[in-house]
Amino acid sequence: MADRISFSAENGSLLTIPCHWNKQVIEEIIGKDASKGIRVGEVYGVLADGGPVGHGRSRTSVVEVSRDSAADFRQFLTEKDLRLTYLLNAPFSFNGTDEQRKQLDAYLDWILEELRPSALTITSHELMQRVRQLDNEIPIHVSTIAAVKNVADLEKFMDVHPNRVVPHHDVGKDWKALEGLVQFGNKHGVEVEMMATESCLLHCSMRKAHYEYLAREIKDGPFHTTCNARKLTNPREFLLAGGVIRPEDMGLYVDMGVKYFKLTGRSKPAEWLVEVANAYVNRGYDGNLIRLLGIDPGMKAEDWIYLSNNALDGFLEGFPKRGSYEERCQYCDQWMIKLHQEGNFRLMDGSNYRAEGNTLVLNGQGGEKVCPIIFRERGY
């Protein structure tokens, strides 16, 4: 079996992309020009059933492959000089039963001895400690689901010697916290990886419950309904989202010391990934920003929500990265009013907005797409 691939991002930034277990898609993506300083270096994924741990998506939303096919795909990636990071990222805790430990150890044995990924992304501290008992060398990445928002949060995981952390999505719009994580990581050998296409709400009160539902294989439609209703009634949420980094804005994070950027979207169509990866490799996208985001595929948001990516040039430079939540909301409100007035933010379902004071608000219950979402969220 081939050795695990290792590399650093010292010679340029690296993209990590979701795994659809599709060789043709990988061939298309890595064939793109990476002369602008960023390339795809890593693919992350997991078997759909997630074994006894689970993962951060519902089983029905991702591609199913056999263990043999997964091992073959890992070998394919190795030949392409790409890493495979395996996900053990569902919330997990030991229940004290021998049966759970037996199932877990059998699963970990297959992962470590047969699949042999380049790294593991894990949420549970307990699970990290068990992995370290079995393997002292495999790189451990602290999952975003672990909700690391600052240095104090990251310090809790240092006993397992993590190599990387994917912070809580709020950190993408919190410069003070991000600077602290990068500086701490530089001292302790922990790279920071920022999500770039994750549109989760800033300060989402349901985030933890959502991931726990997914780990138990419960359909998560109600969470998406609440999230989307809030964005559509308060459009500033599209700009507040900390997990959204435009291709053109990656340089601001690179200058801070961030070298890894994660494209989310394991539940999106494989052909979508080719377009999105190409945008980030080229560090530019002339289209609808909504198209790049990992929004619930069933919503088909890019077909009826338009937010011009080009019109957001300059947005992040002026964003109050060290300001209060209220200052950030006001800034995003001002931008949304401007975007709407210029036709660079609009909905094509009959919904209309108006400026009310310094805020862009939805007229009535919205059009044919928006109205059902709002009604479901309100229990009508």
HUURJO-V562382 format. One record per backbone hydrogen bond with DSSP energy under -0.5 kcal/mol. CO is the residue of the C=O (numbers start at 1). NH is the residue of the N-H. E is the energy in kcal/mol with one decimal. If there is no record, write none. Layout:
# HUURJO-V562382
CO_NH_E, CO_NH_E
This chain:
# HUURJO-V562382
9_12_-1.8, 13_39_-1.4, 14_261_-2.2, 15_41_-2.4, 15_42_-1.3, 16_263_-2.8, 17_44_-2.5, 18_20_-0.5, 21_23_-0.5, 22_26_-1.6, 23_27_-2.4, 24_28_-2.2, 25_29_-2.3, 26_30_-2.7, 27_31_-0.8, 29_32_-1.6, 34_37_-1.2, 37_13_-1.6, 39_15_-3.0, 39_41_-0.5, 41_83_-1.9, 42_17_-2.6, 43_85_-2.8, 44_19_-2.1, 45_87_-1.9, 47_50_-1.2, 50_53_-1.5, 50_54_-2.8, 54_90_-0.8, 58_61_-1.5, 59_62_-1.1, 66_70_-2.1, 67_71_-2.2, 68_72_-2.2, 69_73_-2.3, 70_74_-2.4, 71_75_-1.9, 72_76_-2.0, 73_77_-2.5, 74_78_-2.2, 75_79_-2.1, 76_80_-1.0, 77_80_-0.5, 77_82_-2.7, 78_81_-1.6, 83_43_-2.6, 83_85_-0.5, 84_86_-0.5, 84_118_-2.6, 84_119_-1.0, 85_45_-2.1, 86_88_-0.5, 86_121_-2.6, 88_123_-1.2, 97_101_-1.7, 98_102_-2.4, 99_103_-2.5, 100_104_-2.7, 101_105_-2.6, 102_106_-1.9, 103_107_-2.0, 104_108_-3.0, 105_109_-2.3, 106_110_-1.9, 107_111_-2.3, 108_112_-3.0, 109_113_-2.5, 109_114_-0.5, 110_114_-1.8, 110_115_-2.6, 111_116_-2.3, 111_117_-0.6, 118_139_-0.7, 119_86_-2.5, 120_122_-0.6, 120_141_-3.4, 121_88_-3.4, 122_143_-2.8, 124_128_-2.1, 125_129_-2.3, 126_130_-1.9, 127_131_-2.4, 128_132_-2.4, 129_133_-1.4, 130_134_-1.1, 131_134_-0.6, 131_135_-2.6, 139_120_-2.3, 140_163_-2.5, 140_164_-1.3, 141_122_-2.6, 141_143_-0.6, 142_166_-2.7, 143_146_-1.4, 144_147_-1.9, 147_149_-0.8, 148_168_-2.5, 150_154_-1.8, 151_155_-2.5, 152_156_-0.7, 153_156_-0.6, 154_157_-2.0, 155_158_-1.2, 157_160_-1.7, 158_161_-1.4, 163_191_-2.8, 164_142_-2.9, 165_167_-0.7, 165_193_-2.6, 168_171_-1.9, 169_172_-1.3, 170_173_-1.8, 171_174_-1.8, 173_175_-0.6, 174_178_-2.4, 175_179_-2.9, 176_180_-1.9, 177_181_-2.1, 178_182_-2.6, 179_183_-2.5, 180_184_-2.4, 181_185_-2.8, 182_186_-2.4, 183_187_-1.3, 184_188_-1.5, 185_189_-1.1, 185_190_-2.1, 189_191_-0.6, 191_165_-2.4, 192_259_-0.8, 192_260_-1.1, 194_262_-3.0, 196_245_-2.6, 197_199_-0.7, 197_294_-3.1, 201_204_-1.1, 204_207_-0.8, 206_210_-2.5, 207_211_-2.0, 208_212_-2.0, 209_213_-2.2, 210_214_-2.2, 211_215_-2.0, 212_216_-1.0, 213_216_-0.8, 213_218_-2.2, 214_217_-1.7, 220_223_-0.8, 220_224_-1.5, 221_225_-2.4, 222_226_-2.1, 223_227_-2.5, 224_228_-3.0, 225_229_-2.4, 226_230_-1.9, 227_231_-1.8, 228_232_-2.4, 229_233_-2.0, 230_234_-1.8, 233_362_-0.6, 234_237_-2.6, 235_238_-1.7, 235_239_-0.5, 236_239_-1.1, 236_240_-2.0, 237_241_-1.5, 241_244_-1.1, 243_198_-2.2, 243_245_-0.6, 246_249_-1.3, 246_250_-0.5, 247_250_-0.9, 249_252_-1.2, 249_253_-0.8, 250_253_-0.8, 250_254_-2.4, 251_255_-2.4, 252_256_-0.5, 253_256_-0.6, 253_257_-0.6, 253_258_-2.3, 254_257_-1.3, 259_14_-2.9, 260_194_-2.4, 261_16_-2.6, 261_263_-0.5, 262_196_-2.8, 262_197_-0.8, 262_264_-0.7, 265_268_-1.4, 269_272_-0.7, 269_273_-1.0, 270_274_-1.0, 271_275_-1.2, 272_276_-2.2, 273_277_-3.0, 274_278_-2.0, 275_279_-1.6, 276_280_-1.8, 277_281_-2.6, 278_282_-2.2, 279_284_-2.1, 285_287_-1.0, 287_289_-0.6, 287_309_-2.5, 288_291_-1.6, 288_292_-0.5, 289_292_-1.5, 289_293_-0.6, 290_293_-0.9, 293_295_-1.2, 296_299_-1.9, 296_300_-0.6, 297_300_-1.1, 300_303_-1.8, 301_304_-1.7, 301_305_-2.5, 304_306_-0.5, 304_348_-2.7, 306_346_-2.0, 307_289_-2.9, 309_312_-1.5, 310_313_-1.6, 312_315_-2.3, 314_318_-1.4, 315_319_-0.7, 316_319_-0.6, 319_321_-2.4, 320_323_-1.8, 321_175_-1.1, 321_176_-0.6, 324_328_-2.1, 325_329_-2.4, 326_330_-2.4, 327_331_-2.2, 328_332_-2.5, 329_333_-2.6, 330_334_-2.2, 331_335_-1.9, 332_336_-2.5, 333_337_-2.3, 334_338_-2.0, 335_339_-3.0, 336_340_-2.6, 337_341_-2.5, 338_342_-1.8, 339_344_-2.8, 339_345_-1.0, 340_343_-1.2, 344_308_-2.7, 346_306_-2.8, 349_368_-2.0, 352_363_-3.1, 354_356_-0.6, 354_361_-2.9, 355_357_-0.6, 356_359_-1.4, 359_356_-3.3, 359_361_-0.6, 361_354_-2.4, 362_364_-0.6, 363_366_-1.3, 367_371_-2.7, 369_373_-0.9, 370_374_-2.3, 371_375_-2.6, 372_376_-2.4, 373_377_-2.2, 374_378_-1.8, 375_380_-2.7, 376_379_-1.1
